[in-house]
Every structure is written in C-alpha cells, then in structure tokens.
C-alpha cells in the first residue's frame, strides 16, 4: 500500500507529517521509529533545500508491505550534498540527523545485514565438506539462497546469492548479495577450491591423526546424516561417496548380486600395513545396519528412526577438541618458521585460520569468539581475492574446522579442552600478526592482533558471563554460598589448561629462537 501527501515547506507543518506516518503505521510496532525518521527527513528538507523557501513544498510517501515499511521525503533540492569539512563539534546541537536515521532504520538488526550474511557464509563454508552441505548449512541458519545457473549448461551452478527473509527492498523483494559482493574470496569457484584437497579430493584429508574413537564418531555422524537425507539404497551410497568416504559393499555368498551390508572409512584412515581400516554399519551403531536402513526407507513413518543415533559422546568430543588444539599449535609453528624464512609460504595457513575461528565460534556459541572471527577476516584474505596455494598445515586447520562444526559444544563439560583450543588459537592469531608484519601488511597485522585480544578476553572473562562455553549452561542457585559461586565462575580445569597452554607456548617460542640462524656473521678481528 502507498500513501503520498504534499505539504507546504513550513517548519510548523512538521507535526502534520509525523501524524501522517503515525496514522498509516498505527498497527506497526515500529511506528515510533518511522515517525522519528520522517521528522528528521522533513526537517532536513525544510532547512537545507529550497522546499523551505516561500512557496516551497515537499512530499511524504509511506509504502508498506506484509513485514516492511518505507518512508520517503521528496524535496525541491538540487541533489547536491556538501558535508561539513570540519565534521562538526561534539557540542553542536545539529548535524546528527542522518546518523540518527541510519541507526533507527536499522533498529532490530544488531549489525548491517551484509555483515551478518558475510559471517553466516564464512561459517557455513568453514564447516562444509561439499557444496551441497554448504547450501544446507546456510538454509539451516535461516539464510535464503538463490543459485545462478550457466547459460550454456542450464543445470550447472556457477554462482549464488544470499538474503534474509525480512531484509527486503521497497517493493518487498529480498535484497540479494552475491558471494563476490560479500567478500572477494567468497565466490562459488573460490569456495570450491577449499572444500577438498586437490590431490586426494578428500574433505577430511587432515584427520589422519585422529584417535580411532574420534574417527568412528565422525563416520557414524556422516553415515547417519546421509541415511536421513537419502531416499533409497543407491542414493545413500552416492551421498556417502560425495562426502568423501570410501564405501565397500558386502555381497551375499548365495546370491552374488545381492548386497547384504556395507563398510565405510576415511581415505586417510589406514592400519599399520597401509590398508584401509574399514568400519561396518553395525560397528558404527546398531541402527545403521543395511537391513534396518532398508526398513526405514520402505516405511515413510519410520524414516526418523536413524535420528536417534547418537552423534558424539563427551569423550569423543574431548578427543576432537584436543586434536583441533594440536593442529592449531602445529600451524603456529609453521607460521613462525615462515616468518623467519619465507613469509609467503604461510599464506594458506593464515587463510585457513579464519575457518578454524568461525567454526569454533559457531560450535561454542560464544559472542567473544564470533567477534574474534569477524575481526580476523581481514587478516586472512590475500590481496585482490587471490587464493593461496594449499599447504598441509592449512588443510589440517580446515579439517579441524569441519570436525568442530560436526561436533558442536558437546553434551558435557569440556572446559579444559575448550580453554586449550582457544589459547592455541590466540597464539595462532599472534603468529599471523607477526607474519603480516613481516610482509609489511600493517592493516592485516592489526586485524590479527585485534582477534588475539578478543580470544584473550574470551579466556579471562568469568565463566558465568560466557554462555554455552564448553557445556550447557544452567541457572545458578541463588541460595548458594559465595565460595560456591566463585568456584563456579573460575573453574580449576580452565586455569590448569591456560597455565599449560601458556607454558607450552613459551617453550615453543624458546625452541624457535634457538633454531633461528644469526642474521649476519661479523668478521673476526
């Protein structure tokens, strides 16, 4: 609906324009905000354009939709804007109208939608193993996705755009942002380059150092998700292979063409003799055997049977968090060696650090870690959106990020493991700052140092202010004693983890200094 009224350019007419907006938006919970916006726009039109001259006029237009509203003020100005070159004084009583409009119009958004969309895309890309999983994660986050198809091959997806349902244009259409508009390295071709190792095509190529129990948990979760999305046996095996798993089908001895079971493994999961270490469906979980899956696919009302399969137990989560902390420490060592030698060789590890930060923030639901990941993004990207050559430390960090995205916060208390991981990520951000400083990239170095400060704040703040940090939060008992509350706020496992991480970091730095050669040998006198 659209309502448009023309008013004379008089200062006394401003209340009439406010009443117009308030009347049109009487049923809207944000009628007061829109009334304030109209008042500022009308005041600017009268004061700064010929609409305020004798005989001048302006038009107020209010457009509304199912879940949006737009206020426009048309004046008789020249269309030129000459801002104050001095920026104004803090004591001035004018000059803040446009800032007020920008703040009030965005009320309800904690940040600009473009910033939120960029973070959601980065988080989905960090935790995805395949392109399909990337778009699935975006949909689960409440992000609308629109695919762009090739004009030569209509079924080929060449790009994408994202939007929020409630972020619309004046016509009520979604405001779409392409991947390249969010960031230079978020286009679909560049995202595809990070989802699999170019040699093995394995999205979990860096998980070879995982303990056997954690490997089994990863396989169990992947198989359960594929079984839930599949419509039949052939689709199930195709989804497993698309996720990067090796699949071996077991055939009947009496009927050689009949499949009676299956086994899966990761390409990097091998035994002492180098042969793949296979895990049958029944070994992963009794609900993942092929006969039980066939029964679930044949009966639609039983398709949710596999959803009762446990994802990760607390010991398995602890192993994965310790594995991610080890990979962060290894990447830190790699970056410090590159800083002392060839800084360009550390570009891929610096880029992959962003994935680790986004995945950790998403898994732990920590606002501090989210700020660290957002602040670090600038330090991660190479100039002009270039994609660095993949390296083993970078692939291991990306694999750790995907494992963290699969694991989540865990069902129990993981304070010690989470504290160690965040402390190692803080050391990693410091190493990236030193690398960027050696490359003479001052802005990127500052962004990495800012991320390290956020990580340090996440570790040092009281635990009662850290929601969902390593375990499910419960409301403390108000009748508890002060020593009990202090013990809950500052747990011993986190302090021990921080002390161990700090000592390990100091030892690594001392070993690195002893390995560095002298800068220049002076001639003997």
C-alpha positions in Angstrom: 0.0 0.0 0.0 1.2 3.5 -0.8 0.2 6.8 0.8 1.6 10.1 -0.5 0.8 13.7 0.7 2.3 17.0 -0.3 2.9 19.6 2.4 4.0 23.3 2.3 7.6 23.9 3.3 6.9 25.4 6.7 8.5 24.4 10.0 5.1 24.4 11.7 4.0 21.6 9.3 6.5 19.0 10.7 4.0 17.7 13.3 1.5 17.1 10.5 4.0 14.9 8.6 4.6 13.0 11.8 0.9 12.4 12.3 0.6 11.2 8.7 3.2 8.5 9.3 1.8 7.6 12.7 -1.7 7.2 11.2 -0.6 5.0 8.3 1.6 2.7 10.6 -0.8 2.7 13.5 -0.7 -1.1 13.8 3.1 -1.4 13.4 5.3 -2.0 16.5 7.9 0.3 14.9 5.6 3.2 14.1 7.5 5.4 16.6 10.8 4.7 14.7 9.3 5.5 11.4 7.8 8.7 12.8 11.2 9.8 14.0 12.8 9.1 10.6 10.1 11.1 8.8 10.6 14.0 11.3 14.4 14.1 10.6 13.9 13.9 6.8 11.3 16.6 6.7 13.4 18.9 8.9 16.3 18.5 6.5 14.2 19.2 3.5 12.9 22.4 5.0 16.2 23.6 6.4 18.7 22.6 3.7 16.7 22.7 0.4 14.6 25.3 -1.5 11.5 23.5 -0.2 11.8 25.7 2.9 11.7 28.9 0.8 8.4 30.9 0.5 6.1 28.8 -1.8 8.2 25.7 -1.4 6.8 22.3 -0.7 7.8 18.6 -0.1 6.1 15.3 -0.4 5.9 12.5 2.1 5.4 9.0 0.8 4.7 5.9 3.0 4.9 2.4 1.4 4.0 -0.6 3.4 4.1 -4.4 2.9 3.4 -7.5 5.0 6.6 -7.2 7.1 8.2 -3.9 6.0 7.7 -0.2 5.7 9.4 2.6 3.8 9.2 6.4 4.3 10.3 8.8 1.5 10.6 12.6 1.6 10.9 14.3 -1.8 12.0 17.9 -1.8 12.9 20.5 -4.5 16.6 20.4 -3.7 19.4 20.3 -6.3 20.5 16.8 -5.4 24.0 18.0 -4.3 25.2 17.4 -0.8 28.1 19.4 0.7 29.1 17.9 4.1 30.8 19.9 6.7 34.6 19.6 6.1 35.4 20.0 9.8 33.0 17.3 10.8 31.3 19.5 13.4 31.9 19.8 17.1 30.8 17.4 19.8 28.9 20.3 21.4 26.9 21.2 18.3 23.2 20.8 18.5 22.8 19.9 14.9 24.4 17.7 12.3 23.4 14.3 13.6 20.1 13.8 11.7 21.4 11.3 9.1 23.2 9.3 11.8 20.0 9.1 13.8 18.1 7.9 10.7 20.7 5.3 9.9 20.7 4.0 13.5 16.9 3.9 13.8 16.2 2.5 10.4 18.5 -0.4 11.3 16.9 -0.9 14.7 16.2 -4.6 15.1 19.4 -5.5 13.4 22.4 -5.7 15.7 24.6 -5.1 12.7 24.1 -4.4 9.0 22.6 -7.4 7.2 25.5 -7.6 4.8 27.9 -8.1 7.7 25.7 -10.8 9.2 25.3 -12.5 5.8 29.1 -12.5 5.3 29.6 -14.1 8.7 27.0 -16.8 8.0 28.5 -17.6 4.7 32.0 -17.8 6.2 30.8 -20.1 8.9 28.9 -22.3 6.5 31.9 -22.6 4.2 34.2 -23.4 7.1 32.1 -26.3 8.3 31.1 -27.7 4.9 32.8 -30.6 3.2 30.8 -30.4 0.0 28.9 -27.8 -2.0 25.6 -29.4 -1.1 26.4 -29.2 2.6 27.4 -25.6 2.3 24.0 -24.6 0.9 22.3 -26.9 3.5 24.1 -25.1 6.4 23.0 -21.7 5.0 19.4 -22.9 4.9 19.7 -24.2 8.5 21.0 -20.7 9.6 17.8 -19.1 8.1 19.6 -17.6 5.1 17.8 -17.6 1.7 19.9 -18.9 -1.2 19.4 -18.2 -4.9 21.5 -20.2 -7.4 22.9 -18.7 -10.6 23.0 -21.2 -13.5 25.1 -21.3 -16.6 23.6 -20.1 -19.8 25.4 -22.8 -21.8 24.8 -25.7 -19.3 21.5 -24.8 -17.6 22.0 -27.5 -14.8 25.4 -26.2 -13.9 25.5 -23.8 -10.9 28.0 -21.1 -11.4 27.2 -18.8 -8.5 24.9 -17.9 -5.7 23.3 -15.0 -3.8 22.0 -14.8 -0.2 19.5 -12.8 1.7 17.5 -12.7 4.9 13.7 -13.1 4.6 13.0 -9.8 6.5 15.6 -7.8 4.6 13.7 -6.6 1.6 13.6 -3.7 -0.9 10.9 -1.1 -1.1 9.0 -3.4 -3.5 9.0 -6.2 -0.9 11.6 -8.3 -2.8 14.6 -9.8 -1.0 17.8 -7.8 -1.0 20.2 -10.3 -2.6 24.0 -10.3 -2.0 26.2 -12.3 -4.3 29.2 -14.1 -2.9 31.6 -11.7 -4.5 29.8 -8.8 -3.1 30.3 -10.1 0.4 34.0 -10.8 0.0 36.4 -11.4 -2.9 37.1 -15.0 -1.7 33.5 -16.0 -1.2 32.6 -16.6 -4.8 31.5 -20.1 -5.6 34.6 -21.1 -7.7 36.9 -19.9 -4.9 34.8 -21.7 -2.3 35.0 -24.9 -4.2 38.8 -24.8 -4.1 38.8 -25.1 -0.3 36.3 -27.9 0.1 38.6 -30.7 -0.9 42.3 -31.4 -1.1 43.4 -31.1 -4.8 45.3 -34.3 -4.7 43.1 -36.7 -2.7 39.7 -34.9 -3.2 39.2 -35.8 0.5 37.4 -33.1 2.5 38.8 -34.7 5.7 42.3 -35.3 4.4 43.9 -33.8 7.6 42.1 -36.2 10.0 44.8 -38.9 9.8 46.0 -38.1 13.3 42.5 -38.6 14.9 42.2 -41.3 17.5 40.2 -44.3 16.5 37.3 -43.5 18.7 37.0 -40.0 17.2 37.3 -41.4 13.7 34.4 -43.8 14.5 32.3 -40.9 15.7 32.9 -38.9 12.5 32.0 -41.9 10.4 28.9 -42.6 12.5 27.7 -39.0 12.2 28.3 -38.8 8.5 26.5 -42.1 7.8 23.6 -41.1 10.0 23.2 -37.8 8.1 23.4 -39.5 4.7 20.9 -42.1 5.8 18.5 -39.4 6.9 18.7 -37.5 3.6 18.7 -40.5 1.3 15.6 -41.8 -0.4 17.0 -45.3 -1.1 20.0 -47.6 -1.1 21.6 -46.2 -4.2 21.1 -42.6 -3.1 22.6 -43.5 0.3 25.8 -44.9 -1.1 26.1 -41.9 -3.5 25.8 -39.5 -0.6 28.5 -41.3 1.3 30.9 -41.1 -1.6 30.0 -37.4 -2.2 31.0 -36.7 1.5 34.5 -38.1 0.7 34.1 -41.6 2.3 35.3 -44.8 0.9 32.4 -47.3 0.6 32.8 -51.1 0.3 29.7 -53.1 -0.3 29.3 -56.7 1.1 27.6 -59.3 -1.2 25.8 -62.5 -0.3 27.6 -65.8 -0.8 24.5 -67.5 -2.0 23.3 -64.6 -4.3 26.4 -62.9 -5.6 24.5 -59.9 -6.9 22.7 -59.2 -3.6 24.1 -56.5 -1.3 23.9 -57.6 2.3 25.9 -54.9 4.1 28.5 -52.2 3.7 31.6 -50.7 5.3 33.0 -47.2 5.2 36.2 -45.5 6.1 38.1 -42.2 5.5 40.7 -42.2 2.7 43.4 -41.3 5.3 42.4 -43.9 7.9 44.8 -46.8 7.4 46.2 -49.5 9.5 49.9 -50.3 10.2 50.2 -52.1 6.9 48.8 -49.2 4.9 45.5 -50.9 4.2 42.2 -49.1 4.8 40.6 -49.6 8.2 37.0 -50.4 7.5 34.0 -49.8 9.8 30.8 -51.7 9.1 27.4 -50.1 9.7 26.7 -52.4 12.7 30.1 -51.5 14.2 29.2 -47.8 14.0 25.7 -48.3 15.5 23.1 -51.0 15.5 20.6 -48.7 13.8 22.9 -48.1 10.9 23.0 -51.7 9.6 21.7 -52.0 6.0 18.6 -54.1 6.8 17.4 -51.6 9.4 18.1 -48.7 7.0 16.1 -50.5 4.2 13.2 -50.9 6.6 13.3 -47.2 7.4 13.4 -46.2 3.7 10.5 -48.6 2.9 8.2 -47.2 5.6 7.8 -43.4 5.5 6.6 -43.2 9.1 9.9 -44.8 10.2 12.3 -42.6 8.3 13.2 -40.7 11.5 14.5 -43.9 13.2 18.1 -43.2 12.4 17.8 -39.7 14.0 18.0 -41.4 17.4 21.6 -42.4 16.6 24.0 -40.6 19.0 26.2 -38.0 17.3 29.2 -37.5 19.6 29.8 -38.7 23.2 31.6 -36.4 25.6 34.9 -38.4 25.4 34.7 -38.3 21.6 34.2 -34.5 21.7 37.1 -34.1 24.0 39.4 -36.0 21.6 38.3 -33.8 18.7 38.9 -30.6 20.6 42.3 -31.8 21.6 43.0 -32.7 18.0 42.0 -29.2 16.9 44.2 -27.7 19.5 47.2 -29.8 18.3 46.5 -28.7 14.7 46.4 -25.0 15.8 49.7 -25.4 17.6 51.3 -27.1 14.6 50.1 -24.3 12.3 51.6 -21.7 14.8 55.0 -23.4 14.5 54.7 -23.4 10.7 53.8 -19.7 10.6 56.7 -18.8 12.8 59.1 -20.7 10.6 57.7 -18.9 7.6 58.0 -15.6 9.3 61.7 -16.2 9.9 62.2 -17.6 6.4 59.8 -17.1 3.6 56.5 -15.3 4.7 54.7 -16.1 1.5 54.7 -19.8 2.3 52.4 -19.1 5.3 49.6 -17.6 3.3 47.4 -20.7 3.2 47.7 -21.4 6.9 46.8 -17.7 7.6 43.8 -18.1 5.4 42.7 -21.4 7.0 42.9 -19.8 10.4 39.7 -17.9 9.6 37.9 -21.2 9.1 39.1 -22.5 12.5 37.9 -19.3 14.2 34.5 -19.3 12.6 33.9 -23.0 13.3 34.9 -22.6 16.9 32.7 -19.6 17.4 29.8 -21.4 15.9 30.3 -24.6 17.9 30.6 -22.8 21.2 28.0 -20.1 20.5 30.4 -17.6 22.0 29.9 -13.8 21.2 33.6 -13.2 22.0 34.8 -15.8 19.6 32.4 -14.5 17.0 34.0 -11.0 17.4 37.4 -12.6 17.1 36.5 -14.4 13.9 34.9 -11.3 12.4 37.9 -9.1 13.2 40.3 -11.7 11.8 38.7 -11.9 8.4 40.7 -9.0 7.1 44.0 -10.6 8.2 43.1 -13.9 6.4 42.5 -12.7 2.8 45.2 -12.2 0.3 45.1 -9.0 -1.9 42.6 -8.9 -4.7 40.9 -12.1 -3.5 43.8 -14.3 -4.6 43.6 -17.9 -3.4 47.0 -19.1 -1.9 48.5 -22.4 -2.8 47.2 -25.1 -0.4 49.6 -26.5 2.2 49.5 -29.3 4.7 49.1 -27.1 7.8 46.3 -25.2 6.1 44.5 -28.3 5.1 44.8 -29.7 8.6 43.3 -26.5 10.0 40.4 -26.7 7.6 39.8 -30.3 8.5 39.8 -29.4 12.2 37.3 -26.7 11.5 35.0 -29.2 9.7 35.3 -31.6 12.6 34.4 -28.8 15.1 31.4 -27.9 13.0 30.3 -31.6 13.2 30.9 -31.9 16.9 29.4 -28.8 18.4 29.6 -27.8 22.0 29.4 -31.4 23.3 26.9 -32.9 25.8 29.2 -32.5 28.9 31.8 -30.3 30.4 34.7 -29.6 28.0 36.1 -26.6 29.8 39.7 -27.8 29.8 39.7 -28.8 26.2 38.0 -25.6 25.1 40.4 -23.5 27.1 43.4 -25.2 25.5 41.9 -24.8 22.0 41.2 -21.1 22.4 44.6 -20.5 24.0 46.3 -22.1 21.0 44.1 -20.1 18.6 45.2 -17.0 20.4 48.9 -18.0 19.8 48.0 -18.7 16.2 46.5 -15.2 15.7 49.6 -13.7 17.2 51.7 -15.7 14.8 49.6 -14.5 11.9 50.1 -10.9 13.1 53.9 -11.4 13.1 53.7 -12.9 9.6 51.7 -10.0 8.2 54.0 -7.5 9.9 57.0 -9.2 8.2 55.1 -8.8 4.9 54.6 -5.1 5.6 50.8 -5.5 5.7 50.1 -3.2 8.6 46.2 -3.4 8.4 46.2 -7.2 8.3 48.6 -7.4 11.2 46.4 -5.0 13.2 43.3 -7.2 12.4 45.1 -10.3 13.6 46.2 -8.6 16.8 42.6 -7.5 17.4 41.4 -11.1 17.0 44.0 -12.2 19.5 42.7 -9.7 22.0 39.2 -11.0 21.6 40.4 -14.5 22.2 42.3 -13.4 25.3 39.2 -11.7 26.6 37.2 -14.9 26.0 39.6 -16.8 28.2 39.9 -14.3 31.0 36.3 -13.3 31.5 34.3 -15.0 34.3 32.7 -18.2 33.3 29.3 -17.0 34.4 29.4 -14.4 31.7 30.4 -16.9 29.0 27.2 -18.6 27.7 27.5 -22.1 26.2 31.2 -22.0 26.6 32.2 -25.7 26.6 29.0 -27.0 28.2 25.3 -26.5 28.6 24.6 -23.6 31.0 22.3 -23.9 34.0 21.0 -21.1 36.1 23.0 -20.9 39.4 21.2 -21.4 42.6 20.7 -18.0 44.3 20.9 -19.7 47.7 24.4 -20.9 47.1 27.3 -19.6 49.1 29.9 -17.1 47.8 32.7 -19.6 47.7 30.5 -21.9 45.7 29.7 -19.1 43.2 33.4 -18.2 43.0 34.3 -21.8 42.2 31.6 -21.9 39.5 32.8 -18.7 38.0 36.5 -19.7 37.9 36.8 -23.4 37.5 40.1 -25.2 38.1 40.2 -27.1 34.8 40.3 -23.9 32.7 43.0 -22.4 34.9 45.1 -25.5 34.5 44.5 -25.5 30.8 45.6 -21.9 30.5 48.7 -22.5 32.5 49.6 -25.5 30.4 48.9 -23.7 27.2 51.0 -20.6 28.2 53.9 -22.8 29.3 53.8 -24.8 26.1 53.7 -21.6 24.0 56.7 -20.2 25.8 58.6 -23.4 25.3 57.8 -23.4 21.6 59.0 -19.8 21.3 62.2 -20.6 23.0 62.8 -23.6 20.8 62.1 -21.5 17.7 64.6 -18.8 18.8 67.3 -21.4 19.3 66.7 -22.8 15.8 66.9 -19.4 14.0 70.3 -18.7 12.4 72.1 -15.4 13.2 71.1 -12.5 11.0 74.7 -11.7 9.9 78.1 -13.1 10.7 80.5 -10.4 11.8 84.1 -10.7 10.5 86.6 -11.7 13.1 89.0 -9.0 14.2 
